[in-house]
Amino acid sequence: MALGDVMDDITKYLLDPNGPLGLTADFFLNVVAEFGGFLLAALVFSILIPVVIDARQARKWKPARLNYGQELMLLHVAFGDALSRFLRSPAGDARSRAADAVDHAFRAVPLATSLFGYALTADISREVNDYMRMLRAIRDWAHIAAHPEDIGFAAIERRVTQTRDMFAGANKEFKDVLDALGLPGFNDVRWADELVANLSAAFDLVQREGVRAAAAKG
């Protein structure tokens, strides 16, 4: 059967007033028009309107996001400085104070984020959350390295797996935050490769010391 014959049969089936559906051509055209209008309205409300709203919100909150990004840049540098101090601190009270400085640097990031939370989109918030999770892992590592006797902290507070790559990962996650905010300047505030390499080496050293201590207790 030719395609034309099939279409004729379908048309007669749909539009024959005496057929099983009992539809007229005018009624069928009205249904098609109504359905087309429904699809167009759905397209407008579900796609176009959110795009317009997001564009307006982006313009409205751009100054706040700029301020937030600049604040994060300062905090990223301060966190790196605290880690550098931690590396230079000898074991004992000096290292404990340096670990406290790392903790303070970490806590400043969620505090700043809460102040500018009204201006952040879902995409920006996701990138900031990934960044803060990486900073938390580093903060936890510094605390445990300075207080190996604090077994409770290691068991309860740690939320992110700690690896030697987390220092480079923090740099990467911070770049993603700045990209989401649409801000340049990452190269000016990133942790230096030398600092990242020294932190990774310190991580390996702390891990080896932990293994030796565990073996001695066993």
Stockholm file with secondary structure:
# STOCKHOLM 1.0

chainA/1-218         MALGDVMDDITKYLLDPNGPLGLTADFFLNVVAEFGGFLLAALVFSILIPVVIDARQARKWKPARLNYGQELMLLHVAFGDALSRFLRSPAGDARSRAADAVDHAFRAVPLATSLFGYALTADISREVNDYMRMLRAIRDWAHIAAHPEDIGFAAIERRVTQTRDMFAGANKEFKDVLDALGLPGFNDVRWADELVANLSAAFDLVQREGVRAAAAKG
#=GR chainA/1-218 SS CCHHHHHHHHHHHHHCTTSSSCCCHHHHHHHHHHHHHHHHHHHIIIIIHHHHHHHHHHHHHHHHHHHHHHHHHHHHHHHHHHHHHHHHCCTTHHHHHHHHHHHHHHHHHHHHHHHTGGGCCHHHHHHHHHHHHHHHHHHHHHHHHHCTTCHHHHHHTCCSCCCTTHHHHHHHHHHHHHHHHTCCCHHHHSCCHHHHHHHHHHHHHHHHHHHHHHHHHC
#=GC SS_cons         CCHHHHHHHHHHHHHCTTSSSCCCHHHHHHHHHHHHHHHHHHHIIIIIHHHHHHHHHHHHHHHHHHHHHHHHHHHHHHHHHHHHHHHHCCTTHHHHHHHHHHHHHHHHHHHHHHHTGGGCCHHHHHHHHHHHHHHHHHHHHHHHHHCTTCHHHHHHTCCSCCCTTHHHHHHHHHHHHHHHHTCCCHHHHSCCHHHHHHHHHHHHHHHHHHHHHHHHHC
//
